[in-house]
Amino acid sequence: MAFVRYFAVFDSADLNVMRRVFNQLCKERRLALKDGEQREALARDVICLFRQGVTAEAALWQRLSKLRRARNSAENFEAPKPGGLAPFAP
């Protein structure tokens, strides 16, 4: 059963995939060794997705990269002010 494999124990190939994705994302996000909390959160995200079955290196990276973009755009989203929208004119 594939789920059991990803729930408890990772083999060396699994660890290598997660390490490469983690390192690539750290580079993309410009996370230095001193950014311990952010690196730990990223490591948890990598492991969590891997356990959910996202085990292909490219897919794992893409999912986490998209997650980052979604979080950033949500943080930078500014809700329109009341009355700030122009009325719709057909």
Protein Blocks (a to p, Z undefined) as FASTA:
>chain_A
ZZlmmmmmccfklmmmmmmmmmmmmmmnopafklmmlmmmmmmmmmmmmmnopabfklmm
mmmmmmmmmmmmmmmpccddehkaccddZZ
